[in-house]
Amino acid sequence: MVRLTCLLRRKAGLTPAQFHEHWRTVHGPLIAASQSGSHVVRYEQHPRPLSDYSGDDDPGFDGVTVQWFESMDEYRAHMGEPDFSVMWQDIETFLDTDSLHFVLTEHPHLVMGEDPFPLA
């Protein structure tokens, strides 16, 4: 398994509530219905609680997204699909792409808890 983890900041001019609404009701379903998204085994949205903000200008991260792929080849295929550009266009409408932080990691070494995707 390969996991893509992204730290997200909303685009300037969006309130935290507007960001979270778009992420949940537009972007998530867009990925789920796309050919690009067909390469994703699991897609998680981890929103920052609205009660944690100190106001609409709070500069912190707004959430974390995690996407699981069977392999690096599947990750690359995800980005290579013709409709990936549609995903990216949507990303640019609600995310500050200059402050997008991401990391690709392999299947985790489990220290505690249950593994949702045990290796065969």
N, C-alpha and C positions, 0 to 999 in steps of 0.2 A: 504494500500500500504506500501511496504517496499522498501527503497532505499539504495543501496550500492554505496558509493562514495569513489573513490580511487585517491590518489595523486601519480603521476607517475614520476619516474626518469629513464632515459635511462641507459642501460648497458654500462659499461666502454668500450671505443673503438668505440662506435657509435657516429656519428655526429648528431646534432639535426635534420638535413634534413633526414638522414638515419632512425632515430627513427620514425619521423612522417610519412615517406613513408611506413614503415613496419606496423605501427599501423593502418594506413588508408587502405592500399591495401591488407594486409595479415591477420592481427589479427581481424579486424572488420568483414570481410566476413567469416572468420573461425567461429566466434561466431554465426553469423547470420545463417549459414548453419548447425549448430550442433544440436544434440538432447539436449545437455545442454542448448544451447541458446533458445530452444523452451519454456523454463520456464520464459524467460525474456520478460516483457511487452514492455519495451523501453530501448534502449541502446544508450547512448550519448558519443561522444568523444569531449572533449573540449581541443583542442591543444593550446599550448603556441605559440604566433606569432613568426615566425623565426626572424623577425626584432627586437624582444625584447632581443635576446641573445647577450652577450658581446664576443662571440667566441665559438668555438667548445668545450672548456673546461668549459663553464659556469656551475656552480654547482647547479643551481636552479631546481625546478620541471619543467618537460617537458609538463605536461598536467594533466587533470582530466578526469576520466571516471565515468559515472553514469549509473547504471543499476537499473531498476524498476521491482519489483516483486509484485504479488498479495498478497503474505503472506510470513511469515517465512517458512512455509512448502514448498512453491514454491522455495524459495531461497535454502533451504536444498536439494530439489530435483534436482535443477540445479547443485549443487556440487556433487550430488550422481550419476549422469549419467556416464556410462562407458566412454564416450568420453570427460569428464571433464579433464582427464589426458592429452589429446591431447592439450586442451586449455592451461594447465599449462606448458607443454613442450614448446609451442610457447612463452608464457610469459617469460620463462627463457632465450629465445634467444634475447630478446630486452629490457627487463626491469631489473633494479637493484632490485631484490626481497628483498634484505636486507633493502632497504630504502622505501619499499612499505608501504604506510599509508592508512588505510581504516576505514570507520565507517558505521555501519548499522543504519538507522534511520527510524522512522515511517512516515506516511503521514504528510507533513509539516502543521504547523499552518500558514495560508496565511495572511500576513500583507498587501501586496499591489499586484496588478496585477491579472491576471486570472489564475485559477488552471487548468493545462492541464489534470488532472485526478481527477475530483471531486468525492467525495464519493457518493455512491448511497443512 
